[in-house]
């Protein structure tokens, strides 16, 4: 894994719309973290979400009520909804499907950066809107307009 934090962020859809300078800002607050295979990263319903992750290496299963919703891999981001919301409740269980290395970004580091730079907020909102549209289509919703 020779990739820099900035490069890893450029592959994560949540940060692709960011400028190089904005990704450098986010990279300056990020840290790596390791999870062993089978290790639970978060549990659905838990409150006080303090971190989101960009998967650098490995895989993470997203589960709700024991049902696997997705398996995410390098470049995918998880945990951002709880970190960006006021309520901070986790919406799914996240379990490392194999040994996994992530880039961890904490709420207390990200929030002041986003508040100080509205362009970051709009880039994040745009990506979250795309994900909502995709989920709506995938699960047969009536539309988000």
C-alpha positions as a Markdown table, in Angstrom:
| # | Residue | x | y | z |
|---|---|---|---|---|
| 1 | Unk | 0.0 | 0.0 | 0.0 |
| 2 | Unk | 2.2 | 2.8 | -1.3 |
| 3 | Unk | -0.7 | 5.2 | -1.9 |
| 4 | Unk | -0.7 | 8.6 | -0.1 |
| 5 | Unk | -3.7 | 9.7 | 1.9 |
| 6 | Unk | -4.5 | 12.3 | -0.8 |
| 7 | Unk | -4.5 | 9.6 | -3.5 |
| 8 | Unk | -6.7 | 7.3 | -1.4 |
| 9 | Unk | -9.1 | 10.2 | -0.9 |
| 10 | Unk | -9.2 | 10.9 | -4.6 |
| 11 | Unk | -10.5 | 7.4 | -5.2 |
| 12 | Unk | -13.2 | 7.7 | -2.6 |
| 13 | Unk | -16.4 | 9.0 | -4.3 |
| 14 | Unk | -17.2 | 11.2 | -1.3 |
| 15 | Unk | -14.0 | 13.2 | -1.9 |
| 16 | Unk | -13.6 | 13.0 | -5.7 |
| 17 | Unk | -15.2 | 16.4 | -6.2 |
| 18 | Unk | -12.7 | 18.0 | -3.8 |
| 19 | Unk | -9.7 | 20.0 | -5.1 |
| 20 | Unk | -6.2 | 18.7 | -4.4 |
| 21 | Unk | -5.9 | 21.3 | -1.7 |
| 22 | Unk | -9.1 | 20.3 | -0.1 |
| 23 | Unk | -8.0 | 16.6 | -0.1 |
| 24 | Unk | -4.7 | 17.7 | 1.4 |
| 25 | Unk | -6.7 | 19.4 | 4.2 |
| 26 | Unk | -8.7 | 16.2 | 4.9 |
| 27 | Unk | -5.6 | 14.0 | 4.6 |
| 28 | Unk | -3.9 | 16.2 | 7.3 |
| 29 | Unk | -6.5 | 15.1 | 9.8 |
| 30 | Unk | -6.8 | 11.4 | 8.8 |
| 31 | Unk | -5.1 | 8.4 | 10.4 |
| 32 | Unk | -4.8 | 4.8 | 9.5 |
| 33 | Unk | -6.5 | 2.0 | 11.5 |
| 34 | Unk | -6.5 | -1.8 | 11.2 |
| 35 | Unk | -9.4 | -4.2 | 11.8 |
| 36 | Unk | -8.9 | -8.0 | 12.0 |
| 37 | Unk | -11.1 | -10.3 | 10.0 |
| 38 | Unk | -14.5 | -10.7 | 11.7 |
| 39 | Unk | -13.9 | -7.6 | 13.9 |
| 40 | Unk | -17.0 | -5.4 | 14.3 |
| 41 | Unk | -16.2 | -1.9 | 13.5 |
| 42 | Unk | -19.6 | -0.4 | 14.6 |
| 43 | Unk | -23.0 | -1.8 | 15.6 |
| 44 | Unk | -26.3 | -0.5 | 14.1 |
| 45 | Unk | -28.1 | 1.8 | 16.5 |
| 46 | Unk | -25.1 | 2.8 | 18.5 |
| 47 | Unk | -24.9 | 6.5 | 19.1 |
| 48 | Unk | -22.0 | 8.9 | 19.4 |
| 49 | Unk | -20.5 | 8.2 | 16.0 |
| 50 | Unk | -17.1 | 9.7 | 16.1 |
| 51 | Unk | -15.4 | 8.4 | 12.9 |
| 52 | Unk | -15.9 | 7.5 | 9.2 |
| 53 | Unk | -13.5 | 5.4 | 7.1 |
| 54 | Unk | -12.1 | 5.2 | 3.6 |
| 55 | Unk | -11.2 | 1.5 | 3.0 |
| 56 | Unk | -7.6 | 1.3 | 1.8 |
| 57 | Unk | -7.2 | -2.5 | 1.8 |
| 58 | Unk | -9.5 | -5.4 | 2.7 |
| 59 | Unk | -13.3 | -5.6 | 2.7 |
| 60 | Unk | -16.1 | -4.6 | 5.0 |
| 61 | Unk | -19.5 | -6.2 | 5.2 |
| 62 | Unk | -22.5 | -3.9 | 5.7 |
| 63 | Unk | -25.2 | -5.8 | 7.7 |
| 64 | Unk | -28.7 | -4.9 | 8.9 |
| 65 | Unk | -30.5 | -7.3 | 11.2 |
| 66 | Unk | -28.0 | -10.0 | 10.2 |
| 67 | Unk | -28.6 | -9.5 | 6.4 |
| 68 | Unk | -25.7 | -8.6 | 4.3 |
| 69 | Unk | -26.5 | -5.4 | 2.3 |
| 70 | Unk | -23.1 | -4.9 | 0.7 |
| 71 | Unk | -19.5 | -5.8 | 0.7 |
| 72 | Unk | -17.3 | -2.7 | 0.3 |
| 73 | Unk | -13.6 | -2.6 | -0.7 |
| 74 | Unk | -10.8 | -0.2 | -1.4 |
| 75 | Unk | -11.9 | 3.3 | -2.3 |
| 76 | Unk | -15.3 | 2.9 | -0.6 |
| 77 | Unk | -16.3 | 5.0 | 2.3 |
| 78 | Unk | -18.4 | 4.0 | 5.3 |
| 79 | Unk | -19.8 | 5.7 | 8.4 |
| 80 | Unk | -20.2 | 9.1 | 6.9 |
| 81 | Unk | -23.9 | 9.4 | 7.5 |
| 82 | Unk | -23.6 | 9.1 | 11.2 |
| 83 | Unk | -20.6 | 11.3 | 11.4 |
| 84 | Unk | -22.2 | 14.1 | 9.4 |
| 85 | Unk | -25.6 | 14.0 | 11.2 |
| 86 | Unk | -26.4 | 15.6 | 14.5 |
| 87 | Unk | -28.0 | 12.4 | 15.9 |
| 88 | Unk | -24.9 | 10.3 | 15.1 |
| 89 | Unk | -26.7 | 6.9 | 15.2 |
| 90 | Unk | -25.1 | 4.1 | 13.2 |
| 91 | Unk | -27.5 | 2.7 | 10.6 |
| 92 | Unk | -25.8 | -0.7 | 10.0 |
| 93 | Unk | -23.3 | -3.1 | 11.5 |
| 94 | Unk | -19.9 | -2.9 | 9.8 |
| 95 | Unk | -17.7 | -6.0 | 10.1 |
| 96 | Unk | -14.3 | -6.5 | 8.6 |
| 97 | Unk | -14.7 | -9.4 | 6.1 |
| 98 | Unk | -11.0 | -9.9 | 5.9 |
| 99 | Unk | -8.0 | -8.0 | 7.5 |
| 100 | Unk | -8.8 | -4.4 | 6.6 |
| 101 | Unk | -6.9 | -1.1 | 6.7 |
| 102 | Unk | -8.9 | 2.1 | 6.7 |
| 103 | Unk | -8.2 | 5.8 | 6.6 |
| 104 | Unk | -10.1 | 7.2 | 9.7 |
| 105 | Unk | -11.5 | 10.7 | 9.7 |
| 106 | Unk | -13.1 | 11.8 | 13.0 |
| 107 | Unk | -16.2 | 14.0 | 13.4 |
| 108 | Unk | -14.4 | 16.5 | 15.7 |
| 109 | Unk | -11.7 | 17.0 | 13.0 |
| 110 | Unk | -14.0 | 17.0 | 9.9 |
| 111 | Unk | -16.8 | 19.2 | 11.2 |
| 112 | Unk | -14.8 | 22.4 | 11.9 |
| 113 | Unk | -13.1 | 22.0 | 8.5 |
| 114 | Unk | -16.5 | 21.7 | 6.7 |
| 115 | Unk | -18.0 | 24.6 | 8.6 |
| 116 | Unk | -15.1 | 26.8 | 7.7 |
| 117 | Unk | -15.2 | 25.8 | 4.0 |
| 118 | Unk | -18.7 | 25.7 | 2.4 |
| 119 | Unk | -17.2 | 24.2 | -0.8 |
| 120 | Unk | -16.4 | 21.1 | 1.1 |
| 121 | Unk | -19.9 | 20.9 | 2.5 |
| 122 | Unk | -21.4 | 21.2 | -1.0 |
| 123 | Unk | -19.1 | 18.5 | -2.4 |
| 124 | Unk | -20.2 | 16.2 | 0.4 |
| 125 | Unk | -23.9 | 17.0 | -0.1 |
| 126 | Unk | -23.6 | 16.3 | -3.8 |
| 127 | Unk | -22.1 | 12.9 | -3.3 |
| 128 | Unk | -24.7 | 12.0 | -0.6 |
| 129 | Unk | -27.5 | 13.1 | -2.9 |
| 130 | Unk | -26.1 | 10.8 | -5.6 |
| 131 | Unk | -26.0 | 7.9 | -3.2 |
| 132 | Unk | -29.6 | 8.6 | -2.1 |
| 133 | Unk | -30.7 | 8.6 | -5.7 |
| 134 | Unk | -28.9 | 5.3 | -6.4 |
| 135 | Unk | -30.5 | 3.7 | -3.3 |
| 136 | Unk | -33.9 | 5.0 | -4.3 |
| 137 | Unk | -33.6 | 3.4 | -7.7 |
| 138 | Unk | -32.1 | 0.2 | -6.3 |
| 139 | Unk | -34.9 | -0.3 | -3.7 |
| 140 | Unk | -37.8 | 0.8 | -6.0 |
| 141 | Unk | -38.6 | 4.2 | -4.4 |
| 142 | Unk | -40.8 | 6.7 | -6.0 |
| 143 | Unk | -38.1 | 9.2 | -6.6 |
| 144 | Unk | -36.3 | 11.9 | -4.7 |
| 145 | Unk | -37.5 | 15.0 | -6.5 |
